Amino acid sequence: MRKAAVTVRPFERRDVGAVLVLMRALAVFEGYDDKFRITEADIVDHGLGPSPRFGVFVADVGGATVGIAVHYLIPWTYDLRPVVVLKELYVAEAARGMSVGHALVKRLRDHAAGIGASAIKWTVLQSNMPAKAFYRSLDGRADEIWEFWQLPIGP
């Protein structure tokens, strides 16, 4: 694993273009780029507006944004504690192996602990074995009780 000086911080208006590029790259990687509709205006309105619906931690290496951790909050569940949902974790291919993903997850874990969250939850493509190995290396594990389900709405 190559080590690099990785800086992780909450995203700002100046990061929106880079965040969009990385979100789109994830959509290509996961195979839903034909359905990808997010614009820079959407990221500003919903992530940086007066009542943000999500947050993004960005990872910078050498002045370039090379990774994102998009997250949102479920304010409370059965234990009256919030749950942080990691919606998207993506590291640019050129920066993989530089501990960028580890730094992003560490920052997200620190954020979750700071707000008193009981857990961080996420989904992983069934076929993405490298991601599963990465999450296991961080002591993550598949939920043994709950299955991921969906109810499509509309076309």
Secondary structure as a PSIPRED ss2 file (coil, helix, strand):
# PSIPRED VFORMAT (PSIPRED V4.0)

   1 M C   1.000  0.000  0.000
   2 R C   1.000  0.000  0.000
   3 K C   1.000  0.000  0.000
   4 A C   1.000  0.000  0.000
   5 A C   1.000  0.000  0.000
   6 V E   0.000  0.000  1.000
   7 T E   0.000  0.000  1.000
   8 V E   0.000  0.000  1.000
   9 R E   0.000  0.000  1.000
  10 P E   0.000  0.000  1.000
  11 F C   1.000  0.000  0.000
  12 E C   1.000  0.000  0.000
  13 R H   0.000  1.000  0.000
  14 R H   0.000  1.000  0.000
  15 D H   0.000  1.000  0.000
  16 V H   0.000  1.000  0.000
  17 G H   0.000  1.000  0.000
  18 A H   0.000  1.000  0.000
  19 V H   0.000  1.000  0.000
  20 L H   0.000  1.000  0.000
  21 V H   0.000  1.000  0.000
  22 L H   0.000  1.000  0.000
  23 M H   0.000  1.000  0.000
  24 R H   0.000  1.000  0.000
  25 A H   0.000  1.000  0.000
  26 L H   0.000  1.000  0.000
  27 A H   0.000  1.000  0.000
  28 V H   0.000  1.000  0.000
  29 F H   0.000  1.000  0.000
  30 E H   0.000  1.000  0.000
  31 G C   1.000  0.000  0.000
  32 Y C   1.000  0.000  0.000
  33 D H   0.000  1.000  0.000
  34 D H   0.000  1.000  0.000
  35 K H   0.000  1.000  0.000
  36 F C   1.000  0.000  0.000
  37 R C   1.000  0.000  0.000
  38 I C   1.000  0.000  0.000
  39 T C   1.000  0.000  0.000
  40 E H   0.000  1.000  0.000
  41 A H   0.000  1.000  0.000
  42 D H   0.000  1.000  0.000
  43 I H   0.000  1.000  0.000
  44 V H   0.000  1.000  0.000
  45 D H   0.000  1.000  0.000
  46 H H   0.000  1.000  0.000
  47 G H   0.000  1.000  0.000
  48 L C   1.000  0.000  0.000
  49 G C   1.000  0.000  0.000
  50 P C   1.000  0.000  0.000
  51 S C   1.000  0.000  0.000
  52 P C   1.000  0.000  0.000
  53 R C   1.000  0.000  0.000
  54 F C   1.000  0.000  0.000
  55 G E   0.000  0.000  1.000
  56 V E   0.000  0.000  1.000
  57 F E   0.000  0.000  1.000
  58 V E   0.000  0.000  1.000
  59 A E   0.000  0.000  1.000
  60 D E   0.000  0.000  1.000
  61 V E   0.000  0.000  1.000
  62 G C   1.000  0.000  0.000
  63 G C   1.000  0.000  0.000
  64 A E   0.000  0.000  1.000
  65 T E   0.000  0.000  1.000
  66 V E   0.000  0.000  1.000
  67 G E   0.000  0.000  1.000
  68 I E   0.000  0.000  1.000
  69 A E   0.000  0.000  1.000
  70 V E   0.000  0.000  1.000
  71 H E   0.000  0.000  1.000
  72 Y E   0.000  0.000  1.000
  73 L E   0.000  0.000  1.000
  74 I E   0.000  0.000  1.000
  75 P C   1.000  0.000  0.000
  76 W C   1.000  0.000  0.000
  77 T C   1.000  0.000  0.000
  78 Y C   1.000  0.000  0.000
  79 D C   1.000  0.000  0.000
  80 L C   1.000  0.000  0.000
  81 R C   1.000  0.000  0.000
  82 P C   1.000  0.000  0.000
  83 V E   0.000  0.000  1.000
  84 V E   0.000  0.000  1.000
  85 V E   0.000  0.000  1.000
  86 L E   0.000  0.000  1.000
  87 K E   0.000  0.000  1.000
  88 E E   0.000  0.000  1.000
  89 L E   0.000  0.000  1.000
  90 Y E   0.000  0.000  1.000
  91 V E   0.000  0.000  1.000
  92 A C   1.000  0.000  0.000
  93 E H   0.000  1.000  0.000
  94 A H   0.000  1.000  0.000
  95 A H   0.000  1.000  0.000
  96 R C   1.000  0.000  0.000
  97 G C   1.000  0.000  0.000
  98 M C   1.000  0.000  0.000
  99 S C   1.000  0.000  0.000
 100 V H   0.000  1.000  0.000
 101 G H   0.000  1.000  0.000
 102 H H   0.000  1.000  0.000
 103 A H   0.000  1.000  0.000
 104 L H   0.000  1.000  0.000
 105 V H   0.000  1.000  0.000
 106 K H   0.000  1.000  0.000
 107 R H   0.000  1.000  0.000
 108 L H   0.000  1.000  0.000
 109 R H   0.000  1.000  0.000
 110 D H   0.000  1.000  0.000
 111 H H   0.000  1.000  0.000
 112 A H   0.000  1.000  0.000
 113 A H   0.000  1.000  0.000
 114 G H   0.000  1.000  0.000
 115 I C   1.000  0.000  0.000
 116 G C   1.000  0.000  0.000
 117 A C   1.000  0.000  0.000
 118 S C   1.000  0.000  0.000
 119 A E   0.000  0.000  1.000
 120 I E   0.000  0.000  1.000
 121 K E   0.000  0.000  1.000
 122 W E   0.000  0.000  1.000
 123 T C   1.000  0.000  0.000
 124 V C   1.000  0.000  0.000
 125 L C   1.000  0.000  0.000
 126 Q C   1.000  0.000  0.000
 127 S C   1.000  0.000  0.000
 128 N C   1.000  0.000  0.000
 129 M H   0.000  1.000  0.000
 130 P H   0.000  1.000  0.000
 131 A H   0.000  1.000  0.000
 132 K H   0.000  1.000  0.000
 133 A H   0.000  1.000  0.000
 134 F H   0.000  1.000  0.000
 135 Y H   0.000  1.000  0.000
 136 R H   0.000  1.000  0.000
 137 S H   0.000  1.000  0.000
 138 L C   1.000  0.000  0.000
 139 D C   1.000  0.000  0.000
 140 G C   1.000  0.000  0.000
 141 R C   1.000  0.000  0.000
 142 A C   1.000  0.000  0.000
 143 D C   1.000  0.000  0.000
 144 E C   1.000  0.000  0.000
 145 I C   1.000  0.000  0.000
 146 W C   1.000  0.000  0.000
 147 E C   1.000  0.000  0.000
 148 F C   1.000  0.000  0.000
 149 W C   1.000  0.000  0.000
 150 Q C   1.000  0.000  0.000
 151 L C   1.000  0.000  0.000
 152 P C   1.000  0.000  0.000
 153 I C   1.000  0.000  0.000
 154 G C   1.000  0.000  0.000
 155 P C   1.000  0.000  0.000
